[in-house]
């Protein structure tokens, strides 16, 4: 009887050992590409405007309960470069865009006392003597210590030819494109980028068509990254091509459609509102 009990103990130990190896293997080699945890965070703290064209973030709520965001970001940091290289383009792009937006949220939460006390009103107020907030290395990604500019300028803009990403990366300012209340995911990422571009261009407070002055007034985002929209990617060789391609689908009337088709308009740019994209600014 004691021998049977001993064998049973050994069998159970073996099972637990194998289960542990499986968990370690999943942690080391697996990744949840639907980014479920991040979507859970976004759905709780991202607030959509009544017209559906803008969003703000409830940073107070996120500051009170940052655990899920931190756990998600830890899972991103655990991914190795070798692992990343085995993924599809959609998986890679979604991973990096979610990383940018997620770590931006963390940057604000890590400095939330400055915002709640009024010491800071903008992400730009987090600048130190030596570094801008976008140059501060405060997280690890693909095995290296990184800052936000690494993700945007040294990774996404270099590794991918999707100018639409500039309406998906959100730097926590009021004039930024709307932060989606869902994560970017591999099987929907192209449709999500299209939706972001149309949503951003449809917001007349950020991008508008002035028929009387034969002028289109755009977000400075399109000026800052004009080079990305003039390289022939997606058929865009100039900003007017972008406007024609996306604004036509959301034009207010036939007169605007005909006006945009001619491309005989000047392009001007709004000022940028750098205030924190907190719900208090709605």
CORGIRA-V214276 format. One record per residue. N is the residue number from 0. RES is the residue in three letters. PSI is psi as a letter, one per 40 degrees, with the letter a starting at -180 (999 if undefined). OMEGA is omega as a letter, one per 20 degrees, with the letter a starting at -180 (NA if undefined). Layout:
BEGIN
n & res & psi & omega
N & RES & PSI & OMEGA
N & RES & PSI & OMEGA
END
This chain:
BEGIN
n & res & psi & omega
0 & UNK & d & r
1 & UNK & d & r
2 & UNK & d & r
3 & UNK & d & r
4 & UNK & d & r
5 & UNK & d & r
6 & UNK & d & r
7 & UNK & d & r
8 & UNK & d & r
9 & UNK & d & r
10 & UNK & d & r
11 & UNK & d & r
12 & UNK & d & r
13 & UNK & d & r
14 & UNK & d & r
15 & UNK & d & r
16 & UNK & d & r
17 & UNK & d & r
18 & UNK & d & r
19 & UNK & d & r
20 & UNK & d & r
21 & UNK & d & r
22 & UNK & d & r
23 & UNK & d & r
24 & UNK & d & r
25 & UNK & d & r
26 & UNK & d & a
27 & UNK & d & a
28 & UNK & e & a
29 & UNK & i & r
30 & UNK & h & a
31 & UNK & g & a
32 & UNK & e & r
33 & UNK & e & r
34 & UNK & f & a
35 & UNK & d & a
36 & UNK & d & a
37 & UNK & d & r
38 & UNK & d & r
39 & UNK & d & r
40 & UNK & d & a
41 & UNK & d & a
42 & UNK & d & a
43 & UNK & d & a
44 & UNK & e & r
45 & UNK & h & a
46 & UNK & h & a
47 & UNK & h & r
48 & UNK & i & a
49 & UNK & d & r
50 & UNK & e & r
51 & UNK & e & a
52 & UNK & e & a
53 & UNK & i & r
54 & UNK & i & r
55 & UNK & i & a
56 & UNK & h & r
57 & UNK & g & a
58 & UNK & d & r
59 & UNK & d & r
60 & UNK & d & r
61 & UNK & d & r
62 & UNK & d & r
63 & UNK & d & a
64 & UNK & g & a
65 & UNK & e & a
66 & UNK & d & a
67 & UNK & d & r
68 & UNK & d & a
69 & UNK & d & r
70 & UNK & d & r
71 & UNK & d & a
72 & UNK & d & r
73 & UNK & d & r
74 & UNK & d & r
75 & UNK & d & a
76 & UNK & d & a
77 & UNK & e & a
78 & UNK & h & r
79 & UNK & i & r
80 & UNK & d & r
81 & UNK & d & r
82 & UNK & d & r
83 & UNK & d & a
84 & UNK & e & r
85 & UNK & e & a
86 & UNK & i & r
87 & UNK & i & r
88 & UNK & d & r
89 & UNK & d & r
90 & UNK & d & a
91 & UNK & d & a
92 & UNK & d & r
93 & UNK & d & r
94 & UNK & d & a
95 & UNK & d & r
96 & UNK & d & r
97 & UNK & d & r
98 & UNK & d & a
99 & UNK & d & a
100 & UNK & d & a
101 & UNK & d & r
102 & UNK & d & r
103 & UNK & d & r
104 & UNK & d & r
105 & UNK & d & r
106 & UNK & d & r
107 & UNK & d & a
108 & UNK & d & r
109 & UNK & d & a
110 & UNK & f & a
111 & UNK & d & a
112 & UNK & d & r
113 & UNK & d & r
114 & UNK & d & a
115 & UNK & d & r
116 & UNK & e & a
117 & UNK & e & r
118 & UNK & d & r
119 & UNK & h & r
120 & UNK & e & a
121 & UNK & i & r
122 & UNK & d & r
123 & UNK & e & r
124 & UNK & e & r
125 & UNK & e & r
126 & UNK & i & r
127 & UNK & a & a
128 & UNK & d & a
129 & UNK & d & a
130 & UNK & i & r
131 & UNK & i & r
132 & UNK & d & a
133 & UNK & e & r
134 & UNK & e & a
135 & UNK & h & r
136 & UNK & h & a
137 & UNK & e & r
138 & UNK & i & r
139 & UNK & i & r
140 & UNK & h & a
141 & UNK & f & r
142 & UNK & e & a
143 & UNK & i & r
144 & UNK & h & a
145 & UNK & i & r
146 & UNK & i & a
147 & UNK & d & r
148 & UNK & d & r
149 & UNK & d & a
150 & UNK & d & a
151 & UNK & d & a
152 & UNK & d & a
153 & UNK & e & a
154 & UNK & c & a
155 & UNK & d & a
156 & UNK & d & r
157 & UNK & d & a
158 & UNK & e & a
159 & UNK & i & a
160 & UNK & f & a
161 & UNK & g & r
162 & UNK & d & a
163 & UNK & e & a
164 & UNK & d & a
165 & UNK & e & r
166 & UNK & e & a
167 & UNK & d & r
168 & UNK & h & a
169 & UNK & h & a
170 & UNK & f & r
171 & UNK & f & r
172 & UNK & i & a
173 & UNK & d & a
174 & UNK & e & r
175 & UNK & i & r
176 & UNK & i & a
177 & UNK & h & r
178 & UNK & h & a
179 & UNK & i & r
180 & UNK & f & r
181 & UNK & i & r
182 & UNK & i & r
183 & UNK & h & a
184 & UNK & i & a
185 & UNK & d & a
186 & UNK & e & a
187 & UNK & e & a
188 & UNK & d & r
189 & UNK & d & r
190 & UNK & d & r
191 & UNK & d & r
192 & UNK & d & r
193 & UNK & d & a
194 & UNK & d & r
195 & UNK & d & a
196 & UNK & d & a
197 & UNK & d & a
198 & UNK & d & a
199 & UNK & d & a
200 & UNK & e & r
201 & UNK & e & a
202 & UNK & h & a
203 & UNK & e & r
204 & UNK & e & a
205 & UNK & d & a
206 & UNK & h & a
207 & UNK & i & r
208 & UNK & h & r
209 & UNK & g & a
210 & UNK & d & a
211 & UNK & d & a
212 & UNK & e & a
213 & UNK & f & a
214 & UNK & i & r
215 & UNK & h & a
216 & UNK & h & a
217 & UNK & i & r
218 & UNK & i & r
219 & UNK & e & r
220 & UNK & d & a
221 & UNK & d & r
222 & UNK & d & a
223 & UNK & d & a
224 & UNK & f & a
225 & UNK & d & r
226 & UNK & d & a
227 & UNK & d & a
228 & UNK & e & a
229 & UNK & e & a
230 & UNK & e & a
231 & UNK & e & r
232 & UNK & h & a
233 & UNK & e & a
234 & UNK & e & r
235 & UNK & h & r
236 & UNK & e & r
237 & UNK & i & a
238 & UNK & d & r
239 & UNK & d & r
240 & UNK & d & r
241 & UNK & d & a
242 & UNK & d & a
243 & UNK & d & a
244 & UNK & d & a
245 & UNK & d & a
246 & UNK & d & r
247 & UNK & d & a
248 & UNK & d & a
249 & UNK & e & a
250 & UNK & i & a
251 & UNK & d & a
252 & UNK & i & a
253 & UNK & d & r
254 & UNK & d & r
255 & UNK & d & r
256 & UNK & d & a
257 & UNK & d & r
258 & UNK & d & a
259 & UNK & d & a
260 & UNK & d & a
261 & UNK & d & a
262 & UNK & e & r
263 & UNK & g & r
264 & UNK & i & r
265 & UNK & i & r
266 & UNK & h & r
267 & UNK & i & a
268 & UNK & i & r
269 & UNK & i & r
270 & UNK & i & a
271 & UNK & h & r
272 & UNK & h & a
273 & UNK & e & r
274 & UNK & i & a
275 & UNK & h & a
276 & UNK & f & r
277 & UNK & i & a
278 & UNK & d & a
279 & UNK & e & a
280 & UNK & e & r
281 & UNK & 999 & NA
END
